[in-house]
C-alpha cells in the first residue's frame, strides 16, 4: 500500500489563477500550490532548500523533487508557449506573524517605496470602529477605493444578511479586489482565492489607523486566527496560536 502524501504547508494563496501566453492556445500545464510555494521560497526569495523544507513540513529531498518538477513545467510553458494553471494538491494554508502572505509583503513594500500605482478597491472588515477579528462573522465592511496611494472613497456595506458563505459573493458584487481582515479561516481564504480577491490578514487596529497603514505601507500583520476554535459555518478550523490551516486532501 503506498505511503500517504504529507500535507504541505503553504503561505497564503497566489492572487491569480493562471498564466497564459499572449497568443491563443488551449494547452496548459498544471502547477500545484506546493510547487508554487517551493518556487517562491527557493527561487524568488532565495531561501535555502532546508529552510523551505522545514517551513513546509516536508523533507529536503521532497523540496528538491518538487522544485525540479516545477522548473520543468515553467520551462516547458516558456519554451513552447503553453499556459500554466494553478491548482491545489495536499496542502494547508498557514499565515503567521513571522511568515505573512506574499501579497501583503509586495503591497506594503511598494507603498513604502512610493510605488503608488496600485489602484484597488478594498474591503476592510469592520467590527464597530475596529478591523473585525472574525471574517465570516463581520457585520459589514468598508468599501475603500484607493487610487495612487490616496483614499478616494469610503462606503460602509452592511453584510449581516451575507455572513459566512455569502460574504465573498457580496464582495464580488461590490467589485472588491482585496480584503483587509483580522482573523480568517482556511475555507474563507479558499473562497477569496476562487473569486480572485487578494488578502491581507492579521490586522487588529482601529479602522482609520488600518486604512492609513494601507496608504503608507506601514501595516504589520499578525496572528490570523479568530481565537474561537472549532469549525464555524464552513470557515475552517481556527487554532489559538500563530498558525491555522485546513488540510485539503485530493486523490493521488
Beta strands, then each sheet from edge to edge (+ up, - down):
strand 1: 8-11
strand 2: 18-19
strand 3: 28-32
strand 4: 83-87
strand 5: 91-94
strand 6: 120-127
strand 7: 130-131
strand 8: 140-147
strand 9: 150-158
strand 10: 178-180
strand 11: 198-200
sheet 1: 1+ 5+
sheet 2: 2+ 4- 3-
sheet 3: 7+ 6- 8+ 9-
sheet 4: 7+ 6- 10- 11-
end
